[in-house]
Amino acid sequence: MSEKQKLLKELPSVDEILKGDAGVRWCRAYPRRYVLQAIRDVIDMRRKEIMDASSTDVSVEGMTGEIEMKIEKLSAFSLQPVINATGIVIHTNLGRSILSEKILDNVKKIAESYSNLEYNLEEGRRGKRYAHITGILREITGAEDALIVNNNAAAVLLCLSALAKGREVIVSRGELVEIGGSFRVPDIMSLSGAVLREVGTTNKTHLYDYKNAINENTALILKVHKSNYRISGFTEEAPAADLKKLSEEYHIPVMYDIGSGCMIDLKPYGIHSEPSVREIIKSGVDVVTFSGDKLLGGPQGGVIVGRKEYIEKLQKNPLTRALRIDKLTLAAFEAALMEYLDEDKAVENIPTLKMLLQKPERIKERAKQIALRLKRKCASGGKAAKIEVTEDTSKAGGGSLPEIEFPTYAVLISPENISVNDLEERLRKGTPAIIARIKDHALLLDARTIRADEIDSLVQGVNAALY
Ligand SMILES: *Cc1c(COP(=O)(O)O)cnc(C)c1O
C-alpha cells in the first residue's frame, strides 16, 4: 500500500467527527444539515490535498477549525448589519432609516405578546388596525384623517386606484418622475387603471395648463415631488396652493406625492426647500402621500394624510387590505410618531434627523476620535497607511433634500501596501461589513453615519483589512 493510500484510509469518517465533542457541540448550536455539509466538505478537501501531496494531516483536531469556519459561514444570516460609513443618511441600499432603541422596545413589546391590534378594548368588539395611528398623525400633520400602507409606492397606487380608476389624472410633464427601484409615475398610473393626462412641458407647467386640461372625466390633479433631480434655469411649476384654487373652482381633489415627508420645520436648520407635511396640508392639498422610512425616520410604510372623505374611500377599497401593514410596523410607527409631539425631541431621538441635523463640530469630534484610534491600532499592528481627518460633504439620500450638501468630516485613509479599491472590497467583505466611499484615490469613512457604538468594530475591521 502506498503512503497516500495509507493516509486516505486513516482519514476520519463523517460519523466519527459528528459523534466527537466538537460534533455534538456544533449540532446543538447550528442546523445539523450545515454541520454535516461542512464536515463532508472538509474531509473531501483533505482527501484531495493528500492526493496532490499538499497535506499529510489526517487528525480530527487538524480539521476542527476549518469545519467550524465553514459551519459559521453556511449558517450566517444573509441579511446582516453593516457599518454605513458613506455619510448618506437615508441610503436605500443600506435599509434607509435606522430605528431608535425606544422604537424597537415598542416593537418587541407588541411582537412578544398578544395585542389589541384589531380589538376595541372599550367596547369589547372588533376594532380598527389603523385607529392606533390616526389620532397621532392628525395631531402632528393637522390633517383630518390618515392611513398607512406598505410603502409610498403602494400609497400612490391605492390613491390613484380608489380615487381615479377609469378617469383622468392631470400631471405636469416636469413631474413624471422615476424614483430608484423602478417607481415610475406613468407605470403606477396605468397599473391603477387611471388615465394619465400630461400637461405642460419638461421645464415649464403653468396653472392654465392644468386648467385647460380639466374636463368632465377629470378625477384628480396630481403633484409629484421631484425627489431625486432638479430642473433649473428657465422653469415654472404651479405651487400646491394655486392648484388648490383650481381644485375648489372645479371640485376636483388635489393629491401631492411629496416623497420624503418631513414632519418638522427645517427652516431653523437653514433648509428652505422642504416644506413640512403640516404646511402642505395647510395649503389645502386634499391627499398627501409620503414614505415612512425617509425623512420621517420610521419603518417602511406609505403614509396617507388628508381629507376624511377621501381617506374613507381609500379605507373601503379592497387594495387597502392587500397593502396593509403588519403589527410590527404599526408598533414602530406609533413610537416614532410619538417623538414628533415635540420637535426638539424628534431631532434628538429620531436617528435619521439626528444624523442629518447634527452640528459639523460634533461630526468632527467623532471623526477625530476614529482617526486617533485607527492610527494607534494600525501603528501597533505595523500597518502602513496615511490616516487623517478631512472636510467633505454628505447627502441625505433616498430622494430627500437632493439639492443640499451637508458639511461633514471624514477619516481619509491612503493605504501604502494595498490599493484603495482592494481596501474598499476587503472592508465590504468583512464582518461586520464596512461600506465606505472612494474619493480622489483615497478611502473616506464619513463620521456622520458612524455611531459611537460602532467605532470599536470599525477600528478592528479597518486594521484587519490593511497590510
Ligand atoms: C421615494 C419616493 C416614492 C417611493 O416611496 P417608497 O416608500 O420607496 O415606496 C414615491 N414617490 C416619491 C416622490 C418618492 O420620493
The ligand as a Tripos MOL2 file, in Angstrom:
@<TRIPOS>MOLECULE
LIG
   15    15     1     0     0
SMALL
NO_CHARGES

@<TRIPOS>ATOM
      1 C1        -39.3260   57.6220   -2.5520 C.3       1 LIG1
      2 C2        -40.4880   58.0820   -3.3350 C.ar      1 LIG1
      3 C3        -41.5050   57.1910   -3.6800 C.ar      1 LIG1
      4 C4        -41.4410   55.7410   -3.3180 C.3       1 LIG1
      5 O1        -41.6020   55.5580   -1.9520 O.3       1 LIG1
      6 P1        -41.3610   54.1200   -1.2790 P.3       1 LIG1
      7 O2        -41.6980   54.3130    0.1590 O.co2     1 LIG1
      8 O3        -39.9340   53.7740   -1.5370 O.co2     1 LIG1
      9 O4        -42.2830   53.1510   -1.9510 O.co2     1 LIG1
     10 C5        -42.5730   57.6820   -4.3940 C.ar      1 LIG1
     11 N1        -42.6420   58.9790   -4.7460 N.ar      1 LIG1
     12 C6        -41.6770   59.8720   -4.4450 C.ar      1 LIG1
     13 C7        -41.8130   61.2890   -4.8890 C.3       1 LIG1
     14 C8        -40.5630   59.4550   -3.7160 C.ar      1 LIG1
     15 O5        -39.6000   60.3160   -3.4090 O.3       1 LIG1
@<TRIPOS>BOND
     1     1     2 1
     2     2     3 ar
     3     2    14 ar
     4     3     4 1
     5     3    10 ar
     6     4     5 1
     7     5     6 1
     8     6     7 2
     9     6     8 1
    10     6     9 1
    11    10    11 ar
    12    11    12 ar
    13    12    13 1
    14    12    14 ar
    15    14    15 1
@<TRIPOS>SUBSTRUCTURE
     1 LIG1         1 GROUP 0 **** ****
